[in-house]
Amino acid sequence: MVTNDELCRSIANVISNYRDGEFGDYDEAHVKRWVTQFDVGERRIVLKETNRIIKRNFISRKSFEKLVDATIKSKIVYGKNKDDYWNSVSLLEIQRKGNSQKDLNDIFCSKLDEVYDTDNIINCESSEYLYIDDFIFSGGRVFSDFNFWLRDKMPRDCRICIITIGWYIYGRYSLEKRLKNLVDELDLNVKFQFCSFKDRRLENRLYRRDYSEVFWPTSCVEDIPEVVDYLEEHDYEPKYRVHNGIENKVFSRPRREEYEKIILKHGLKILGFSNKNNPVVKPLGYHQFNEFGFGSTVFSFRNCPNNNPLVFWWGDPDAPDWHPFSKWYPLLQRDTYGD
């Protein structure tokens, strides 16, 4: 039987190079410090399931480099003439928060230079554009980026390829719909093309919640008094997942229900550390809808998404004792960009 120490080492092996060590050594001791915040009887389930999802859904630098290689070779991207496309394409760098797109673009340009002698292709005028990101969650940030850029540049007769490792299915659908409405509003002839690895497209649609690949609890969480209090306080009527026994590529069947219950319970505990939370801050991650949270199960080597449950990223070990961030030790500390 795999021991808890071995599970801690396994998780640490995946996250050891997170943000190039900016937040310290993400080693076995780091994972142990994180998991000891859970109750003794909860720790093994937390370790086993976290190890499972983080090994499946952690976007490493290596996996992003594979995406770049696949993009350069993709006929869906370059169309009829590969050389013409890669010698004239413009790589967009238009994210308004953080440096993640610049870092990803640097990787992309470095790999492209190995094949084509390209000059500066960042934010040039073109009829073909690439927008690179690691993953589409709700699509909100991508839409915000394009909302500003399209209104400012008003490009005409162009195609924009949005390239990501993967996406949540509803997030991609919502983003595509909003972008279409935007270009219609601006009367622009702009076409969007979405590309990703097929096995990284994850289910999070409401009507498919019983097959979801996000944290989506069953009604058993109402056994927790804090959950009942939370629902009454916010007047929520959540749509619960119903356990169907069908194999899920992200969660294990025997532990998922209890794992979600634990993560939600401690997410509510974290919310209680502050009385000034933004309304979109939910126990299972940032979310606009009146639910427990987005519940993302995807992690990135650049920054832990705030769509993930709070237990994974909330907190700052260097925060002063009076600050809410001092009350929880994060597995993957994130830049908040002032959120």
MILUM-905028 format. One record per residue: x, z, y of N, C-alpha, C in turn. Coordinates in steps of 0.02 Angstrom, whole numbers, padded with zeros to 5 digits, always signed. Example, Ala and Ser with C-alpha at 12.3 -4.5 7.8 and 13.67 -1.06 7.14 Angstrom:
% residues 2
+00660+00390-00284+00615+00390-00225+00660+00390-00165/+00642+00354-00112+00684+00357-00053+00645+00394+00002/
***
This chain:
% residues 339
+00042+00000-00060+00000+00000+00000+00044+00000+00063/+00026-00042+00111+00063-00045+00174+00053+00019+00213/+00108+00049+00236+00103+00112+00272+00088+00099+00346/+00068+00152+00381+00056+00146+00452+00119+00127+00490/+00176+00154+00468+00239+00136+00500+00254+00062+00493/+00239+00035+00434+00251-00037+00423+00204-00079+00466/+00142-00055+00474+00095-00091+00517+00119-00090+00590/+00145-00033+00612+00172-00029+00680+00230-00077+00689/+00273-00082+00639+00330-00129+00643+00306-00201+00644/+00254-00216+00605+00228-00283+00602+00199-00304+00670/+00162-00260+00702+00134-00275+00768+00191-00283+00819/+00240-00238+00815+00296-00241+00861+00335-00307+00854/+00341-00332+00793+00377-00395+00782+00343-00453+00818/+00277-00451+00823+00241-00505+00857+00248-00499+00932/+00244-00438+00959+00241-00430+01032+00308-00412+01063/+00362-00412+01025+00427-00386+01049+00453-00423+01111/+00437-00488+01116+00462-00528+01173+00410-00536+01228/+00358-00495+01227+00306-00499+01278+00336-00491+01348/+00322-00540+01390+00346-00542+01459+00422-00529+01464/+00457-00553+01413+00531-00548+01411+00555-00476+01423/+00517-00428+01398+00539-00358+01402+00531-00326+01469/+00491-00356+01513+00482-00330+01581+00456-00258+01582/+00414-00241+01533+00384-00174+01533+00417-00126+01484/+00477-00144+01460+00514-00100+01415+00516-00128+01344/+00539-00086+01298+00547-00107+01228+00480-00101+01192/+00455-00157+01170+00392-00157+01132+00411-00154+01057/+00434-00096+01037+00458-00086+00969+00409-00042+00930/+00429-00021+00872+00386+00020+00830+00364+00084+00866/+00409+00115+00901+00393+00177+00937+00340+00165+00991/+00343+00107+01022+00294+00088+01073+00224+00083+01042/+00219+00049+00985+00154+00041+00952+00128+00109+00929/+00172+00151+00903+00151+00218+00881+00124+00259+00940/+00157+00254+00997+00134+00290+01056+00064+00267+01075/+00052+00202+01070-00014+00175+01087-00067+00200+01039/-00054+00195+00974-00106+00210+00924-00122+00284+00919/-00076+00328+00939-00090+00400+00935-00143+00422+00985/-00163+00378+01030-00217+00394+01077-00285+00392+01043/-00289+00361+00985-00350+00359+00946-00354+00421+00901/-00413+00437+00879-00421+00495+00834-00384+00482+00769/-00362+00536+00737-00321+00530+00676-00355+00486+00624/-00419+00496+00613-00455+00458+00562-00468+00385+00580/-00453+00367+00642-00465+00298+00665-00403+00255+00664/-00345+00286+00660-00282+00251+00673-00266+00196+00622/-00281+00208+00559-00264+00158+00509-00306+00095+00518/-00370+00104+00531-00414+00046+00542-00390+00007+00604/-00373+00044+00657-00350+00012+00718-00286-00028+00705/-00240+00001+00668-00176-00033+00654-00187-00094+00609/-00228-00087+00557-00237-00143+00511-00272-00202+00545/-00324-00187+00583-00361-00242+00615-00322-00271+00675/-00289-00229+00713-00249-00254+00769-00192-00298+00743/-00161-00276+00688-00109-00317+00658-00137-00385+00636/-00197-00384+00609-00228-00446+00586-00241-00494+00644/-00275-00469+00696-00294-00515+00750-00235-00535+00793/-00186-00491+00801-00130-00508+00844-00083-00558+00809/-00078-00555+00743-00039-00605+00707-00074-00673+00708/-00140-00671+00708-00179-00734+00709-00183-00764+00779/-00190-00722+00830-00209-00748+00896-00160-00732+00952/-00099-00714+00937-00049-00704+00990-00016-00771+01005/-00023-00792+01068+00007-00855+01090+00079-00841+01110/+00125-00860+01068+00196-00850+01081+00224-00909+01120/+00284-00901+01146+00317-00956+01180+00326-01015+01131/+00341-00999+01069+00352-01051+01019+00287-01091+01008/+00230-01057+01005+00167-01093+00995+00150-01136+01055/+00169-01113+01115+00157-01154+01174+00202-01216+01172/+00264-01208+01150+00309-01266+01145+00281-01317+01095/+00249-01293+01042+00217-01340+00995+00161-01378+01029/+00124-01344+01073+00072-01378+01111+00101-01433+01155/+00157-01419+01188+00189-01468+01231+00210-01529+01190/+00242-01517+01133+00263-01572+01090+00203-01615+01068/+00149-01580+01049+00089-01617+01027+00058-01656+01085/+00060-01628+01145+00031-01662+01203+00070-01726+01219/+00136-01722+01218+00178-01780+01234+00166-01837+01184/+00148-01819+01123+00137-01869+01071+00064-01890+01063/+00020-01860+01103-00052-01870+01093-00077-01933+01127/-00105-01979+01088-00134-02040+01117-00197-02025+01157/-00231-01970+01140-00290-01950+01179-00269-01935+01251/-00208-01909+01259-00183-01892+01326-00156-01954+01361/-00110-01989+01329-00075-02043+01365-00110-02110+01364/-00160-02117+01320-00199-02179+01321-00164-02239+01290/-00167-02297+01324-00142-02359+01295-00067-02369+01303/-00039-02344+01357+00032-02356+01370+00068-02290+01382/+00103-02267+01332+00136-02202+01335+00187-02198+01392/+00230-02248+01397+00284-02247+01447+00256-02246+01518/+00207-02289+01531+00178-02291+01598+00146-02224+01616/+00113-02194+01567+00078-02131+01581+00128-02076+01600/+00179-02067+01558+00225-02011+01570+00272-02023+01629/+00277-02084+01651+00317-02098+01711+00276-02096+01775/+00210-02086+01769+00169-02085+01830+00123-02024+01834/+00119-01985+01782+00074-01928+01781+00095-01874+01831/+00046-01836+01855+00060-01779+01899+00040-01715+01864/+00085-01667+01862+00072-01603+01830+00048-01554+01884/-00014-01530+01877-00043-01487+01928-00017-01415+01923/+00000-01388+01981+00020-01318+01986-00023-01288+02042/-00084-01268+02024-00133-01250+02075-00165-01182+02063/-00139-01144+02014-00166-01077+02003-00153-01034+02065/-00204-00998+02085-00200-00959+02147-00179-00887+02136/-00175-00865+02073-00154-00797+02058-00102-00798+02003/-00047-00760+02014+00004-00754+01962+00050-00814+01959/+00098-00809+01913+00149-00861+01904+00146-00895+01837/+00092-00881+01798+00091-00905+01730+00092-00981+01726/+00056-01016+01771+00056-01089+01767+00124-01118+01785/+00158-01088+01833+00226-01111+01850+00272-01104+01790/+00268-01047+01756+00310-01035+01698+00295-01085+01642/+00231-01098+01630+00212-01146+01578+00232-01216+01598/+00225-01233+01661+00246-01299+01684+00322-01309+01677/+00360-01256+01689+00433-01261+01680+00450-01278+01608/+00415-01246+01561+00426-01261+01490+00407-01334+01476/+00349-01355+01503+00325-01423+01491+00375-01474+01518/+00398-01465+01580+00444-01513+01611+00510-01516+01573/+00532-01459+01549+00595-01457+01511+00589-01498+01447/+00533-01490+01412+00522-01527+01350+00512-01602+01365/+00476-01618+01419+00464-01688+01436+00529-01723+01454/+00574-01688+01487+00638-01717+01506+00680-01736+01446/+00667-01704+01389+00705-01721+01329+00686-01791+01303/+00626-01814+01322+00600-01878+01298+00601-01931+01353/+00582-01910+01414+00578-01957+01470+00621-01930+01528/+00653-01975+01562+00694-01955+01620+00648-01948+01681/+00610-01895+01681+00561-01885+01734+00592-01848+01793/+00569-01866+01852+00589-01830+01913+00537-01776+01925/+00531-01753+01986+00482-01702+02002+00411-01730+01995/+00372-01703+01948+00304-01728+01937+00252-01676+01955/+00272-01622+01987+00226-01569+02006+00186-01588+02068/+00120-01587+02063+00075-01597+02120+00088-01662+02159/+00104-01715+02123+00112-01781+02155+00044-01817+02157/+00039-01867+02199-00021-01908+02199-00020-01955+02140/-00076-01961+02106-00079-02002+02045-00152-02016+02028/-00162-02059+01981-00229-02069+01953-00236-02032+01886/-00181-02001+01864-00181-01962+01802-00150-01894+01816/-00187-01840+01799-00164-01772+01811-00167-01731+01746/-00121-01684+01742-00121-01635+01687-00127-01565+01716/-00171-01526+01686-00177-01455+01704-00162-01416+01640/-00109-01377+01641-00086-01341+01581-00103-01267+01588/-00131-01238+01535-00142-01166+01533-00139-01145+01460/-00136-01080+01448-00130-01058+01379-00197-01058+01342/-00252-01037+01377-00315-01030+01341-00372-01030+01392/-00431-01054+01370-00491-01049+01411-00534-00992+01384/-00546-00943+01425-00588-00886+01406-00659-00897+01433/-00673-00873+01492-00738-00888+01523-00736-00953+01562/-00676-00977+01579-00668-01037+01619-00671-01024+01693/-00682-00961+01712-00690-00944+01783-00629-00958+01825/-00571-00941+01801-00510-00951+01841-00494-01025+01848/-00503-01063+01794-00490-01135+01797-00537-01168+01847/-00601-01149+01844-00648-01178+01892-00630-01160+01963/-00610-01098+01975-00590-01077+02042-00531-01119+02067/-00482-01131+02024-00424-01172+02043-00446-01242+02064/-00489-01273+02024-00511-01341+02039-00559-01344+02098/-00598-01292+02107-00644-01290+02164-00606-01295+02230/-00551-01258+02234-00509-01261+02295-00472-01328+02299/-00443-01349+02244-00401-01409+02245-00442-01472+02259/-00498-01480+02225-00539-01540+02235-00566-01544+02306/-00587-01488+02333-00614-01488+02401-00558-01503+02452/-00498-01481+02436-00442-01492+02482-00415-01563+02478/-00405-01588+02416-00372-01653+02407-00421-01712+02403/-00481-01698+02381-00532-01751+02373-00504-01813+02337/-00475-01805+02278-00448-01863+02243-00503-01909+02217/-00489-01973+02214-00540-02021+02192-00512-02064+02135/-00557-02082+02091-00538-02126+02036-00479-02100+01997/-00487-02040+01969-00433-02011+01929-00460-01976+01868/-00415-01963+01821-00431-01925+01761-00387-01863+01759/-00417-01808+01739-00380-01744+01734-00386-01719+01663/-00329-01712+01630-00326-01683+01562-00312-01608+01568/-00358-01568+01542-00348-01496+01540-00323-01479+01470/-00260-01457+01467-00226-01447+01402-00216-01372+01391/-00242-01346+01336-00234-01275+01319-00221-01268+01244/-00193-01210+01226-00185-01195+01154-00254-01198+01120/-00303-01168+01153-00371-01166+01125-00421-01144+01177/-00481-01129+01155-00532-01105+01201-00587-01068+01163/-00623-01027+01200-00686-01002+01175-00739-01054+01189/-00781-01067+01139-00825-01125+01141-00873-01123+01200/-00902-01064+01213-00947-01061+01271-00909-01067+01336/-00849-01039+01339-00809-01044+01400-00792-01116+01417/-00774-01155+01368-00758-01225+01380-00821-01264+01401/-00878-01250+01366-00941-01283+01383-00962-01268+01455/-00958-01204+01473-00978-01183+01541-00932-01214+01593/-00867-01215+01580-00819-01244+01627-00832-01318+01637/-00842-01355+01583-00853-01427+01588-00916-01442+01629/-00968-01403+01617-01031-01412+01654-01022-01398+01728/-00987-01344+01745-00976-01326+01815-00932-01378+01850/-00881-01403+01815-00838-01454+01845-00876-01519+01858/-00920-01538+01812-00960-01599+01821-01005-01591+01882/-01036-01533+01888-01080-01521+01946-01040-01523+02011/-00978-01498+02008-00936-01496+02067-00918-01567+02090/-00895-01609+02044-00875-01677+02064-00936-01717+02085/-00994-01703+02056-01056-01736+02079-01072-01715+02150/-01064-01650+02164-01077-01625+02232-01031-01658+02283/-00968-01666+02263-00918-01694+02310-00917-01771+02308/-00957-01800+02264-00961-01873+02257-00893-01903+02242/-00860-01874+02191-00794-01898+02171-00798-01930+02102/-00760-01982+02093-00755-02014+02027-00696-01983+01990/-00707-01923+01965-00656-01885+01929-00681-01871+01859/-00642-01889+01809-00659-01877+01739-00614-01822+01711/-00644-01778+01672-00605-01724+01641-00601-01735+01565/-00540-01724+01539-00527-01729+01468-00501-01661+01445/-00530-01632+01392-00508-01568+01366-00472-01579+01300/-00414-01547+01292-00375-01553+01230-00349-01485+01209/-00352-01471+01144-00324-01409+01116-00314-01418+01042/-00283-01368+01011-00279-01367+00938-00348-01350+00910/-00371-01387+00861-00439-01376+00834-00447-01307+00804/-00395-01281+00772-00402-01216+00740-00398-01157+00788/-00390-01172+00853-00388-01119+00904-00451-01120+00948/-00503-01151+00923-00567-01151+00959-00611-01098+00928/-00626-01046+00966-00658-00986+00939-00730-00979+00962/-00770-00951+00918-00842-00946+00930-00860-00886+00972/-00899-00897+01026-00926-00841+01065-00993-00857+01096/-01029-00905+01068-01095-00922+01095-01146-00870+01073/-01193-00855+01117-01243-00803+01104-01282-00817+01040/-01305-00879+01031-01347-00892+00973-01306-00893+00908/-01239-00893+00915-01195-00891+00856-01159-00823+00852/-01188-00772+00881-01153-00707+00885-01138-00677+00816/-01179-00692+00766-01167-00664+00699-01105-00696+00667/-01081-00751+00696-01021-00785+00672-00964-00781+00723/-00972-00738+00771-00927-00736+00829-00856-00715+00810/-00809-00738+00851-00738-00722+00842-00712-00684+00903/-00758-00645+00933-00742-00597+00985-00768-00529+00962/-00747-00476+00997-00776-00410+00984-00850-00413+01003/-00894-00409+00953-00966-00413+00965-00999-00361+00919/-01010-00301+00943-01031-00246+00899-01100-00255+00868/-01111-00222+00813-01178-00215+00784-01212-00154+00815/-01275-00144+00798-01313-00089+00828-01288-00021+00806/-01242-00019+00758-01216+00046+00735-01181+00084+00791/-01160+00049+00845-01125+00083+00899-01171+00131+00937/-01236+00124+00928-01281+00171+00960-01280+00240+00927/-01240+00247+00874-01227+00313+00846-01183+00354+00892/-01150+00321+00939-01104+00354+00985-01143+00375+01048/-01147+00439+01063-01186+00461+01122-01164+00428+01186/-01099+00417+01194-01074+00386+01256-01100+00314+01264/-01112+00280+01209-01139+00212+01212-01211+00214+01237/-01249+00260+01210-01319+00267+01232-01322+00284+01306/-01279+00330+01328-01277+00348+01399-01258+00288+01443/-01210+00249+01419-01187+00190+01456-01243+00139+01464/-01280+00127+01410-01334+00079+01412-01390+00102+01458/-01405+00167+01457-01458+00193+01500-01437+00190+01573/-01374+00206+01586-01349+00207+01655-01351+00137+01686/-01334+00086+01646-01330+00018+01672-01392-00024+01657/-01440+00006+01622-01502-00029+01604-01488-00093+01566/-01442-00089+01517-01425-00146+01475-01468-00145+01412/-01482-00205+01388-01512-00214+01322-01470-00265+01285/-01414-00242+01257-01366-00290+01227-01395-00326+01166/-01370-00387+01157-01387-00426+01098-01335-00410+01044/-01356-00374+00993-01308-00352+00943-01295-00406+00890/-01236-00405+00863-01219-00447+00806-01250-00415+00744/-01272-00456+00697-01298-00432+00633-01247-00450+00579/-01225-00400+00543-01176-00412+00490-01204-00459+00437/-01168-00513+00423-01193-00563+00375-01148-00572+00314/-01092-00537+00311-01049-00540+00253-01009-00604+00246/-01015-00649+00295-00979-00713+00291-00908-00704+00316/-00860-00736+00283-00790-00729+00302-00779-00753+00373/-00737-00714+00410-00721-00729+00480-00646-00737+00485/-00624-00789+00521-00551-00803+00522-00513-00755+00567/-00549-00716+00608-00516-00668+00653-00520-00597+00626/-00579-00575+00607-00590-00506+00584-00595-00504+00508/-00581-00446+00480-00593-00436+00409-00664-00411+00399/-00694-00429+00343-00763-00408+00331-00772-00333+00322/-00729-00299+00283-00743-00228+00270-00730-00181+00330/-00689-00203+00378-00668-00157+00432-00695-00176+00501/-00724-00235+00508-00741-00258+00575-00789-00212+00611/-00843-00192+00578-00895-00152+00610-00866-00086+00637/-00827-00053+00596-00798+00011+00617-00745+00001+00671/-00706-00052+00665-00654-00068+00715-00686-00079+00784/-00738-00119+00786-00773-00132+00850-00801-00068+00879/-00826-00025+00836-00855+00039+00858-00801+00083+00890/-00742+00084+00860-00687+00124+00886-00662+00097+00953/-00653+00031+00956-00627+00000+01017-00677+00008+01075/-00741+00003+01060-00792+00014+01112-00793+00086+01136/-00789+00133+01089-00790+00204+01107-00734+00222+01155/-00674+00198+01139-00616+00215+01181-00615+00173+01245/-00646+00115+01244-00654+00077+01306-00698+00114+01355/-00751+00144+01330-00795+00185+01373-00758+00246+01400/-00715+00274+01359-00674+00331+01381-00629+00310+01439/-00599+00251+01433-00555+00226+01486-00594+00213+01550/-00654+00184+01543-00695+00173+01603-00709+00237+01640/-00714+00292+01603-00728+00357+01633-00671+00386+01672/-00611+00355+01668-00554+00381+01705-00560+00366+01780/-00602+00318+01798-00609+00298+01868-00683+00294+01886/-00700+00313+01946-00769+00306+01971-00774+00249+02021/-00723+00206+02024-00722+00150+02071-00711+00083+02035/-00738+00077+01975-00727+00015+01937-00768-00043+01966/-00737-00101+01968-00772-00163+01985-00828-00174+01933/-00887-00198+01954-00942-00208+01906-00925-00253+01847/-00875-00297+01854-00859-00342+01798-00815-00308+01746/-00789-00248+01761-00748-00212+01713-00793-00179+01662/-00787-00203+01600-00827-00178+01545-00780-00149+01491/-00805-00107+01447-00762-00077+01396-00727-00127+01350/-00759-00185+01339-00729-00236+01296-00700-00294+01336/-00685-00282+01400-00652-00332+01441-00696-00360+01496/-00663-00389+01546-00699-00416+01604-00753-00465+01583/-00812-00457+01614-00869-00500+01595-00921-00497+01649/-00951-00555+01665-01003-00559+01716-01072-00538+01689/-01082-00545+01623-01148-00532+01596-01158-00459+01579/-01221-00438+01572-01237-00369+01558-01231-00354+01484/-01169-00352+01462-01153-00336+01393-01096-00286+01393/-01067-00274+01335-01011-00227+01330-00945-00256+01355/-00943-00322+01363-00881-00354+01386-00870-00419+01349/-00820-00457+01373-00806-00522+01344-00782-00515+01271/-00738-00466+01258-00717-00454+01190-00666-00501+01162/-00625-00531+01204-00575-00580+01181-00528-00549+01129/-00507-00592+01082-00459-00572+01030-00394-00612+01036/-00384-00643+01095-00326-00686+01106-00276-00651+01153/-00213-00655+01136-00159-00624+01176-00107-00677+01192/-00071-00668+01248-00022-00718+01268+00045-00684+01284/+00098-00721+01272+00165-00695+01287+00177-00687+01362/+00134-00719+01403+00142-00715+01476+00106-00656+01507/+00045-00641+01484+00006-00586+01512-00055-00574+01468/-00071-00511+01458-00130-00496+01417-00193-00509+01457/-00238-00552+01434-00297-00569+01472-00341-00507+01486/-00371-00505+01546-00416-00449+01560-00484-00458+01526/-00494-00515+01491-00553-00525+01450-00548-00486+01384/-00489-00459+01369-00479-00420+01309-00504-00348+01320/-00523-00313+01267-00544-00244+01274-00493-00201+01311/-00517-00153+01349-00474-00113+01392-00419-00077+01353/-00433-00057+01291-00384-00018+01253-00317-00054+01245/-00318-00120+01250-00256-00158+01240-00213-00162+01302/-00243-00163+01362-00203-00178+01422-00209-00128+01478/-00259-00085+01476-00268-00037+01531-00209+00011+01534/-00187+00028+01594-00138+00082+01602-00070+00060+01626/-00034+00109+01651+00034+00098+01677+00072+00164+01668/+00122+00165+01624+00159+00227+01611+00193+00255+01673/+00205+00213+01723+00240+00235+01784+00191+00256+01839/+00127+00254+01825+00078+00273+01876+00081+00349+01888/+00069+00372+01950+00068+00444+01964+00012+00478+01925/+00019+00543+01914-00028+00580+01872-00100+00575+01896/-00110+00568+01962-00178+00566+01989-00212+00499+01979/-00174+00448+01962-00201+00380+01958-00234+00369+01890/-00292+00334+01888-00326+00320+01824-00282+00284+01773/-00234+00241+01797-00191+00205+01751-00144+00251+01712/-00135+00312+01736-00090+00359+01701-00123+00389+01640/-00188+00378+01631-00226+00412+01579-00227+00375+01512/-00199+00315+01511-00198+00276+01449-00134+00236+01446/-00104+00234+01386-00041+00197+01375-00058+00130+01344/-00041+00074+01378-00063+00008+01354-00018-00020+01298/-00049-00058+01255-00010-00094+01204+00026-00153+01237/-00010-00188+01282+00017-00246+01318-00001-00239+01392/+00044-00208+01429+00031-00197+01500+00026-00264+01536/-00019-00268+01585-00029-00332+01618-00020-00326+01694/-00005-00384+01725-00011-00389+01797-00085-00393+01813/-00106-00356+01863-00177-00354+01880-00195-00402+01935/-00145-00427+01973-00159-00471+02030-00209-00440+02079/-00209-00373+02081-00255-00339+02126-00326-00335+02102/-00339-00351+02036-00408-00349+02010-00433-00277+02011/
***
